[in-house]
Amino acid sequence: MKHYHLLFLYCFILSLSIAIPPTFAEEAIELQPIDVKSSRLKITKKKFPGSVTIITEEDIKKSGSPLVENILRDQLSIGVFKQGAVGGESTIRMRGASQDSTLVFIDGARVNSTTTGRFDFRNLNTKNIERIEILRGPQTVMWGGNAVGGVINIITKKGRSKPSHYMTFEGGSFGTFEESLGSSGTLNDMDYSLSASRTDINGFSDFNEKRGATEKDSFENTMFSGKLGSKFWEDGRVEFVGNYARSYSDVDTTTGDREFRDTTSERFNIAIPISKNITRWWRGKLTPSVAYNHSNVDAETNNDNIFSRTYIADLQNNIEISETYSAVFGVEYRAQNGENVRRDFTRNTFTQGYFFQGQFDWKDRILLTGGFRKDLNDIFEDPLTYKFEGAYNFKQWDFRIRGVYATGFRAPTFNELTFPGFGDPEIKPEKSKSFEIGMDKDLFSKKVRLELTYFNIEFEDLISGSPVENVGNVRSRGIEFHAGIELPFNIYLSNNYTWTEAVDEIADRPLNRRPKHQYSAMLSHTWHNKLYTQLGVRARSGVLDNASGSRTVPGFITARISMSYKINDHLELNARGENILNKEYEEIARRGTSGAAGYAGLRYTFN
C-alpha cells in the first residue's frame, strides 16, 4: 500500500509544479524542429499526428544508462520484462500488444527474430546511438506486418565535425567493468563514426536469491558499431552501416539449479542506404540490409542452435509536389529464414510489400495523411492495410488536437508455424483495428508541455495457446499522459503515466504481463553546464504471469540517480546509483533483480 502512497505523493508534487504561476527567470529556448525519420514522410515531431517519442543523444547521455532497455523503461506504453539477471532475455510490449508485435530497426535493418518474432535487447548498449524514435500504435502501412504495437527505430551516430576520439571506463557493483573507445568526424566529403565496447559482469543470481539461489550468473558482451558516409553527384549520399554484438550469459532454471545452461548470442546487421534527388521534387532512396542472429543455448540436457536471417531491399520515393502536398511510395522485398538445429526445422518465407501515403499540410494549421499497403506473402493470405491521420493546430492557444485510425496484422512467427508439438502451419495472421485521439498543450510561454492520448486496439484471430491456435478477440485500450515542466534554476521535471487495459474478451480476463499502471518521473538539474544530476522514479502495478491467471507478480517502485561533472574540455567524471532504496521486487515471477547498486567512471575526449 505504501507504494501507492508514494505514487500519490509524487503526483501531488507534479500538480503543485503545474500550478506554479509563470514567474520563470528565463524565456523558453526555441529548439530546431526535429524530423521524424521513421515516418518516411518529411515531417517534424511538432506536426506529427500520431504518437511519437524521440530520445536524443543528449537525453541518453544525461540518463547515465548504459543499456537501451533501461532507456525504454521510462517511456509511455512500453513494458520491459527481463528474464532475471543482466544477461537474461529482455523483451518489450507496447500498448498491450504481444512482444512480437513491435518492430525494431537499427539503422534501417529489421532486427526482430524470425523464429520468435521479437527482439532481445539484452546486449544492446547506448555507446554509439544518436537517437531512438518510438512510434506508438500500428505502423503497418509504412513498415509491414508485426508493427501493430509500434516501431522502435534506433539510429547510430554520424560524424559531423573535425575528427575527435574518446575513451570511457566504468566499474561498480556485481563486479562490473565496462570499457569503450570511439572516434567520429568528417574527412573532406566523407564522415565516419566508429565505436567498440566490452562489458564484464560477475552478476547476481538469475533466479531470485530470496527463493534460495545464491550463485552469481555472469555476463560478457562485446560490441562494435560503425557508420561511414559520403556525398556523390552533389546531392547524393551513400552510407555503410554495421553493428555487431556477441554476448555470453549464465541463466538458471526456475528452481535455481547451478550451471543449468549457458547462452551465447551473436548478432549483426548491415545496411547500405543510397539516396539521390532524381528531380527537384523527387528523391529516391534504396536501402539493402541484412540482419543475422545466432543463439546457442548449451544446457545440461540439450543444446539449442537457433539461427535467424532477414534480407531486405527497400525502395522509397519521396515526392514534394508543393509546400502543401507531398507523398511517399515504394516497394519492399523481404526474404526471411529461421532454423532450429535441435528441433530439426528450417523455414523460409518471401514477402513483397507495396506502400503509398499522401500528406496535406496547410499553413502549419491542418495536417492530413492517408495511405495503404499491400503485402504479398508465400505462406498466408495477402493482407491490405490502411491508415488515416489528422491534426488541427490552434496556434493562437498553443493547443493541438490529433487522431489516427489504422488497420494492421501480425504474421505468425516461424515457431508458431513449424515448432514441433507447438506450431500449426495452418495458423492465420492476427488482424487489428486501432484508433487514437490526442491533444497537446503548451502553457506559461512553453515552459510546460502537456500531452494526452487515448488509444483503442481490437485484435481478431489472436494467436495463443500450446499448441497455438487462433483463439478469439482481444481489446487493448489505454491513456498516455506526459507532462514536461521547466522550473527555475535550470531544473526540469518530466512525467510519463500510462493506464492500459488489455483483456481477452473470450476468457474475460486480463492478458499476461500487461501492467495496468506505469509511471516514471525524472527530475533533472544543470549547473553552469558542468554538473548534471538526474533523479528518477519508476512505478509499475502488478501483472498476471501465467496462462491460467493463477500467478501474479506484485507491483513495485524503484528509484535511481545519475550525475556527471565536466572537469575540462577533455575529462568528464560520472556516477550513478540503481535501485537506491534497495527495494526487493520481481519483473517476472521467480526471476532475480538488482538490489541497491553503484557505478562510477570517466570519459576522456581528445582530438
C-alpha positions in Angstrom: 0.0 0.0 0.0 2.8 2.4 0.8 3.8 2.1 -2.9 0.6 3.8 -3.9 1.1 6.4 -1.1 4.5 7.3 -2.6 3.0 7.4 -6.1 0.2 9.7 -4.9 2.8 12.0 -3.2 4.8 12.3 -6.4 1.6 13.1 -8.4 0.8 15.7 -5.8 4.2 17.3 -6.3 3.5 17.3 -10.0 0.2 19.1 -9.6 1.9 21.8 -7.5 4.5 22.2 -10.2 1.9 22.8 -12.8 0.1 25.2 -10.5 3.2 27.4 -10.2 2.5 30.8 -11.8 4.7 31.8 -14.8 7.4 33.6 -12.8 10.3 31.9 -14.5 13.5 33.8 -14.8 14.4 33.0 -18.4 12.5 32.7 -21.6 12.0 29.3 -23.2 14.5 28.4 -25.8 13.0 27.7 -29.2 14.6 24.5 -30.4 15.2 23.5 -34.0 12.5 21.3 -35.5 13.2 17.5 -35.1 12.3 15.4 -38.2 10.6 12.0 -37.6 12.7 9.8 -39.8 10.6 6.7 -39.1 7.5 8.2 -40.7 9.2 8.1 -44.2 7.5 11.4 -44.9 9.2 14.8 -44.4 7.5 15.8 -41.1 8.6 17.2 -37.8 7.8 15.9 -34.4 5.8 19.0 -33.6 3.5 18.3 -36.6 3.4 14.5 -36.4 -0.3 13.5 -36.0 0.4 10.2 -34.3 2.1 9.4 -31.0 5.9 9.7 -31.1 8.8 10.0 -28.7 12.3 11.0 -29.8 15.2 10.3 -27.4 18.2 12.3 -28.4 21.9 11.6 -27.8 21.8 14.3 -25.1 18.9 12.6 -23.4 20.8 9.3 -23.4 23.9 10.9 -22.0 22.0 12.6 -19.2 20.2 9.4 -18.2 23.6 7.8 -17.5 22.2 4.4 -18.5 24.5 2.1 -20.5 21.6 -0.1 -21.8 18.8 0.7 -24.3 16.4 -1.4 -22.3 16.7 0.9 -19.3 16.0 4.0 -21.5 12.8 2.3 -22.8 11.6 1.6 -19.2 10.8 5.3 -18.8 8.8 5.7 -22.0 5.0 5.8 -22.4 3.1 2.5 -23.1 6.3 0.4 -23.0 6.6 -2.6 -20.7 10.1 -4.1 -20.3 10.3 -7.6 -19.0 13.7 -9.1 -18.2 14.4 -12.8 -17.5 16.3 -12.1 -14.3 20.0 -11.1 -14.2 21.9 -8.8 -16.5 22.4 -11.4 -19.2 18.8 -12.6 -19.3 16.5 -12.1 -22.3 14.9 -8.6 -22.3 11.8 -8.0 -24.4 9.1 -5.3 -24.6 5.4 -5.0 -25.1 3.9 -1.8 -26.4 0.3 -0.6 -25.9 -0.8 -4.0 -24.6 0.2 -5.9 -27.8 2.3 -9.0 -27.7 6.1 -8.9 -27.5 6.3 -9.9 -31.2 4.1 -7.0 -32.3 6.7 -4.3 -32.1 9.2 -3.9 -34.9 12.7 -2.9 -34.1 15.1 -1.3 -36.7 18.8 -0.5 -36.3 20.0 1.9 -39.0 17.3 0.6 -41.4 17.8 -3.1 -40.8 14.8 -5.0 -39.4 16.3 -7.0 -36.5 13.4 -8.9 -35.0 14.0 -12.7 -34.8 12.3 -14.7 -37.5 11.7 -17.6 -35.1 10.2 -15.8 -32.1 9.2 -12.6 -33.8 10.7 -10.4 -31.1 13.9 -8.5 -30.5 16.1 -9.3 -27.5 17.6 -6.0 -26.0 20.0 -7.8 -23.6 23.2 -6.9 -25.5 22.3 -3.6 -27.0 24.1 -0.7 -25.3 23.9 3.0 -25.9 27.5 3.8 -26.8 27.1 4.8 -30.4 23.4 5.8 -30.6 22.4 9.2 -31.9 18.7 8.9 -31.4 15.9 6.5 -30.6 12.5 7.1 -32.3 9.4 5.4 -30.8 6.3 5.4 -32.9 3.4 4.1 -30.8 0.4 2.5 -32.4 0.1 0.5 -35.7 2.7 1.4 -38.3 1.9 -1.5 -40.7 1.3 0.8 -43.7 4.9 2.0 -43.8 6.7 -0.9 -42.3 4.7 -4.1 -42.9 3.3 -6.8 -40.6 4.2 -7.1 -36.9 4.2 -3.4 -36.3 0.8 -3.4 -34.5 2.1 -2.2 -31.2 4.5 0.2 -32.8 8.0 0.7 -34.2 11.3 1.4 -32.4 13.9 2.9 -34.8 17.5 3.1 -33.4 19.9 5.4 -35.3 23.6 5.4 -34.7 25.8 8.4 -34.7 27.1 10.3 -37.8 30.4 12.2 -37.9 29.6 15.9 -38.1 32.8 18.0 -37.4 36.6 17.6 -37.2 37.7 14.2 -36.0 37.6 13.6 -32.3 38.1 10.5 -30.2 37.1 9.2 -26.8 37.8 6.5 -24.2 35.5 5.6 -21.3 35.7 3.3 -18.3 33.1 2.4 -15.7 33.2 0.0 -12.7 30.9 -0.9 -9.9 28.6 -3.3 -8.2 28.4 -7.0 -9.1 32.0 -7.0 -10.4 31.0 -4.7 -13.3 33.7 -3.4 -15.6 33.0 -1.6 -18.9 35.5 -0.1 -21.4 34.8 1.6 -24.7 36.5 3.7 -27.3 35.4 5.5 -30.3 36.1 8.1 -33.0 33.9 10.3 -35.2 34.3 13.2 -37.6 34.5 14.4 -41.2 37.3 14.0 -43.8 36.6 16.0 -46.9 33.3 14.7 -48.3 33.3 11.7 -46.1 32.0 11.3 -42.5 32.5 8.4 -40.1 31.6 7.2 -36.6 33.2 4.2 -35.0 32.9 2.6 -31.6 33.9 -0.5 -29.7 32.9 -1.6 -26.2 33.4 -4.5 -23.8 31.4 -5.3 -20.7 32.2 -7.9 -18.0 29.8 -8.5 -15.0 30.1 -11.2 -12.3 26.4 -10.6 -11.8 23.8 -11.9 -9.4 21.5 -14.9 -9.4 19.2 -15.1 -12.4 16.8 -17.0 -10.1 15.6 -14.8 -7.2 18.0 -15.1 -4.3 15.2 -14.7 -1.8 13.8 -18.0 -3.2 17.0 -19.9 -2.4 19.5 -19.3 -5.2 22.8 -17.7 -4.3 25.2 -18.3 -7.2 26.3 -15.5 -9.4 25.3 -15.6 -13.1 27.9 -13.7 -15.2 27.5 -11.7 -18.4 30.0 -10.8 -21.1 29.3 -8.5 -24.0 31.4 -7.2 -26.9 30.0 -4.6 -29.4 31.3 -2.9 -32.5 29.4 -0.1 -34.3 30.3 1.9 -37.4 28.8 4.3 -39.9 30.7 5.6 -43.0 29.0 8.1 -45.3 29.9 10.1 -48.4 28.3 12.5 -50.8 28.2 11.9 -54.5 26.9 13.8 -57.5 26.2 17.0 -55.5 23.0 15.9 -53.7 23.5 12.1 -53.4 24.5 10.3 -50.3 25.7 6.7 -49.6 26.3 5.1 -46.3 27.7 1.8 -45.0 26.3 1.0 -41.6 27.2 -2.0 -39.5 26.6 -3.2 -35.9 27.9 -6.4 -34.3 27.4 -7.8 -30.8 28.4 -11.1 -29.1 27.4 -11.9 -25.6 27.7 -14.8 -23.1 25.5 -15.3 -20.1 24.6 -17.9 -17.4 20.9 -18.4 -16.7 19.1 -20.6 -14.3 16.0 -22.8 -14.3 13.1 -21.6 -12.3 14.4 -23.7 -9.4 17.8 -22.1 -9.4 19.9 -25.1 -10.4 23.6 -24.2 -10.6 25.2 -24.2 -14.0 22.0 -25.1 -15.7 22.7 -23.5 -19.1 25.0 -21.1 -20.8 23.7 -18.9 -23.6 25.9 -17.4 -26.4 24.2 -14.8 -28.6 25.7 -13.3 -31.7 24.0 -10.8 -34.0 25.0 -8.3 -36.7 23.1 -6.0 -39.0 24.4 -4.2 -42.2 22.7 -1.6 -44.3 23.8 0.4 -47.3 21.3 3.3 -47.8 21.8 5.2 -51.1 19.7 8.4 -51.7 19.7 10.9 -54.6 17.5 13.6 -56.0 16.1 12.4 -59.3 14.4 15.8 -60.0 14.0 18.8 -57.8 10.7 17.3 -56.5 11.5 13.6 -56.4 14.1 11.9 -54.2 14.8 8.2 -54.3 16.3 6.0 -51.6 17.4 2.4 -51.8 18.3 0.5 -48.6 19.5 -3.0 -48.9 20.0 -4.6 -45.4 20.9 -7.9 -43.7 20.1 -8.9 -40.1 21.6 -12.1 -38.6 21.2 -13.6 -35.2 22.5 -16.8 -33.7 21.6 -18.1 -30.3 23.3 -21.2 -28.8 21.9 -22.5 -25.5 24.2 -25.1 -24.0 22.2 -26.8 -21.3 22.7 -29.9 -19.2 20.1 -32.0 -21.1 20.1 -30.4 -24.6 21.8 -27.9 -26.9 19.8 -25.4 -28.9 21.3 -23.8 -32.0 18.9 -21.2 -33.4 19.5 -19.0 -36.5 17.6 -16.0 -37.8 18.3 -14.3 -41.1 16.5 -11.3 -42.7 17.4 -9.9 -46.1 15.6 -6.7 -47.3 15.7 -4.4 -50.3 13.6 -1.3 -49.6 13.0 1.3 -52.3 11.4 4.6 -51.1 10.4 7.5 -53.3 9.5 10.9 -51.8 7.5 13.4 -53.9 7.4 17.1 -52.9 4.6 18.5 -55.1 4.5 21.8 -53.2 4.8 23.0 -49.6 1.3 21.8 -49.1 1.2 18.4 -50.9 3.7 15.6 -50.6 3.7 11.8 -50.9 5.8 8.7 -50.4 5.5 5.4 -52.2 7.7 2.4 -52.6 8.3 -1.3 -52.5 9.9 -3.7 -50.0 11.3 -7.1 -50.9 12.0 -9.2 -47.8 13.4 -12.8 -47.6 13.5 -14.4 -44.1 15.0 -17.7 -42.9 14.7 -19.4 -39.5 16.5 -22.5 -38.3 16.4 -24.6 -35.1 19.1 -27.3 -35.3 18.0 -29.4 -32.3 14.3 -29.3 -33.3 15.3 -30.1 -36.9 13.2 -27.4 -38.7 14.1 -24.8 -41.2 11.6 -22.3 -42.5 11.8 -19.7 -45.3 9.4 -17.0 -46.5 9.3 -14.2 -49.0 7.3 -11.1 -48.9 6.7 -8.2 -51.3 5.2 -5.0 -49.8 3.8 -2.1 -51.8 3.0 1.1 -49.9 1.7 4.6 -50.6 1.0 7.6 -48.3 0.0 11.1 -49.1 0.2 14.2 -46.9 -1.7 17.5 -46.9 0.0 20.3 -44.8 -1.9 23.6 -44.8 -0.1 26.6 -43.2 1.0 24.8 -40.1 -2.6 24.5 -39.1 -4.2 21.4 -40.7 -2.3 18.2 -41.4 -3.9 15.2 -43.0 -2.3 11.9 -44.2 -3.7 8.8 -45.7 -2.1 5.6 -47.1 -2.3 1.9 -47.7 -0.1 -1.1 -48.1 -0.5 -4.4 -49.9 1.7 -7.3 -48.7 2.1 -10.4 -50.9 3.4 -13.4 -48.9 4.1 -17.0 -50.0 2.6 -18.5 -46.8 -0.6 -16.7 -45.7 -3.4 -14.6 -47.2 -2.2 -11.3 -48.7 -3.4 -8.5 -46.4 -4.4 -4.9 -47.4 -3.9 -2.4 -44.6 -4.6 1.3 -44.5 -4.2 4.3 -42.2 -5.6 7.8 -41.8 -4.3 10.6 -39.6 -5.2 14.2 -38.9 -4.2 17.1 -36.7 -5.5 20.6 -36.2 -3.3 23.3 -34.6 -5.0 26.2 -32.7 -1.9 28.3 -33.0 -3.3 31.3 -31.0 -3.8 29.0 -28.0 -0.7 26.7 -28.4 -3.1 23.8 -28.5 -3.4 20.9 -30.9 -5.8 18.0 -31.4 -4.9 14.9 -33.4 -6.3 11.5 -34.3 -5.4 8.2 -36.1 -7.3 5.3 -37.5 -5.4 2.3 -38.8 -5.6 -1.4 -39.6 -2.8 -3.9 -39.2 -1.8 -7.5 -38.9 0.8 -9.8 -37.3 2.1 -12.6 -39.3 2.7 -15.9 -37.4 6.3 -16.5 -36.4 8.3 -19.4 -37.7 7.9 -21.1 -34.3 4.1 -20.7 -34.4 4.1 -22.2 -37.9 6.6 -25.0 -37.5 7.9 -25.7 -34.0 7.3 -29.5 -33.3 4.4 -30.1 -30.9 3.7 -26.3 -30.7 3.3 -24.8 -34.2 0.5 -25.1 -36.7 1.2 -24.5 -40.5 -2.4 -23.5 -41.0 -2.5 -20.7 -38.4 -3.9 -17.4 -39.7 -2.3 -13.9 -39.1 -3.7 -11.8 -36.4 -5.7 -8.7 -37.6 -6.2 -5.4 -35.8 -8.1 -2.2 -36.0 -7.0 0.8 -34.0 -7.8 4.4 -33.3 -6.4 7.1 -31.1 -7.3 10.6 -30.1 -4.9 13.0 -28.6 -4.2 16.6 -27.6 -1.1 18.7 -26.9 -1.0 21.9 -24.9 1.8 24.4 -24.1 1.5 26.6 -21.1 3.4 29.5 -19.5 5.3 30.6 -22.6 6.0 27.0 -23.5 7.6 26.3 -20.1 5.1 23.5 -19.5 4.2 20.8 -22.1 1.2 18.5 -21.7 0.3 15.6 -24.0 -2.7 13.3 -23.5 -3.7 10.4 -25.7 -6.4 7.8 -25.6 -5.9 4.6 -27.7 -8.0 1.5 -28.5 -6.8 -1.6 -30.4 -9.0 -4.5 -31.3 -7.3 -7.8 -32.3 -9.0 -10.6 -34.2 -7.8 -14.2 -34.6 -5.4 -13.9 -31.7 -2.7 -16.5 -31.8 -2.3 -18.2 -28.4 -2.1 -21.5 -26.6 0.2 -24.5 -26.8 -0.2 -25.8 -29.4 -1.0 -22.5 -31.0 -4.4 -21.6 -32.4 -6.5 -18.6 -33.4 -8.5 -18.4 -30.2 -10.5 -15.2 -30.4 -10.6 -11.5 -29.8 -8.6 -9.1 -27.6 -9.1 -5.5 -26.9 -6.3 -3.2 -25.5 -7.2 0.4 -24.6 -5.4 3.0 -22.6 -4.4 6.5 -21.7 -1.0 8.1 -22.1 -0.1 11.3 -20.3 3.1 13.3 -20.5 4.0 16.5 -18.6 7.3 18.3 -19.1 7.9 21.2 -16.8 10.8 23.7 -16.9 11.3 25.0 -13.4 13.5 27.8 -12.1 17.2 27.3 -11.6 17.7 25.0 -14.6 15.5 22.3 -13.2 13.4 20.1 -15.5 10.7 17.7 -14.4 9.4 15.0 -16.8 6.5 12.8 -16.0 5.1 9.8 -18.0 2.0 7.9 -16.9 0.3 5.1 -18.8 -3.0 3.3 -18.0 -3.6 0.1 -20.0 -6.4 -2.4 -20.0 -5.6 -5.4 -22.2 -8.4 -8.0 -22.0 -9.1 -11.4 -23.6 -12.8 -10.9 -24.4 -13.5 -14.6 -24.8 -11.9 -15.7 -21.5 -12.9 -12.3 -19.9 -9.6 -11.8 -18.1 -6.5 -9.5 -18.4 -3.6 -10.6 -20.6 -0.4 -11.7 -19.0 2.4 -9.2 -18.3 0.4 -6.1 -19.2 0.6 -3.7 -16.2 -2.5 -1.6 -15.8 -0.5 1.3 -14.4 3.0 2.5 -15.3 4.6 5.8 -14.1 8.1 7.3 -14.5 9.4 10.7 -13.5 12.8 12.3 -13.9 13.9 15.4 -12.1 17.0 17.0 -13.8 19.3 19.8 -12.9 22.1 21.5 -14.8 24.7 23.7 -13.0 26.9 26.0 -15.2 26.9 23.4 -18.0 29.4 21.4 -15.8 27.4 19.4 -13.3 24.4 17.5 -14.4 22.2 15.5 -12.0 19.1 13.4 -12.6 16.9 11.6 -10.1 14.4 9.1 -11.5 11.5 7.1 -10.2 9.7 4.2 -11.8 6.5 2.5 -10.7 4.5 -0.4 -12.1 1.4 -2.2 -10.9 1.1 -6.0 -10.6 0.7 -8.3 -13.5 -0.6 -11.8 -14.2 2.3 -14.1 -15.0 0.9 -17.4 -16.3 -1.7 -18.7 -18.8 -4.2 -19.7 -16.1 -4.1 -16.4 -14.3 -3.3 -18.1 -11.0 0.1 -16.5 -10.5 0.7 -12.8 -10.1 3.7 -10.5 -9.7 3.2 -7.6 -7.3 3.8 -4.0 -8.3 6.9 -2.1 -7.3 8.6 1.3 -7.2 12.3 1.9 -7.7 14.5 5.0 -7.7 17.8 5.8 -9.3 20.2 8.7 -9.6 22.9 9.7 -12.0 25.4 12.6 -12.2 28.2 13.8 -14.4 30.8 16.5 -13.9 32.8 18.1 -16.7 36.3 18.9 -15.3 37.5 20.4 -18.6 37.1 20.0 -22.3 38.7 16.6 -22.2 37.8 14.9 -18.9 34.3 14.1 -17.5 33.5 12.1 -14.4 30.2 10.2 -13.9 28.5 8.2 -11.3 25.1 6.5 -11.0 23.1 4.6 -8.4 20.4 2.0 -9.3 17.6 0.9 -7.0 18.9 3.3 -4.4 16.1 2.5 -2.0 17.2 -1.2 -2.2 13.7 -2.4 -3.0 13.0 -6.2 -3.3 10.9 -6.9 -6.4 10.4 -9.1 -9.4 9.5 -8.2 -13.0 8.9 -11.8 -13.9 7.9 -14.4 -11.3 10.9 -16.0 -9.5 13.4 -14.1 -11.5 16.1 -12.0 -9.8 16.5 -8.3 -9.9 19.3 -6.0 -8.7 19.4 -4.6 -5.2 21.0 -1.2 -4.5 24.0 -0.8 -6.8 26.5 1.9 -7.5 28.8 2.6 -10.5 31.4 5.3 -11.3 33.6 6.0 -14.3 35.1 8.6 -16.6 35.2 9.8 -20.2 38.3 11.2 -21.8 37.9 13.0 -25.2 40.8 14.2 -27.4 41.4 15.3 -31.0 
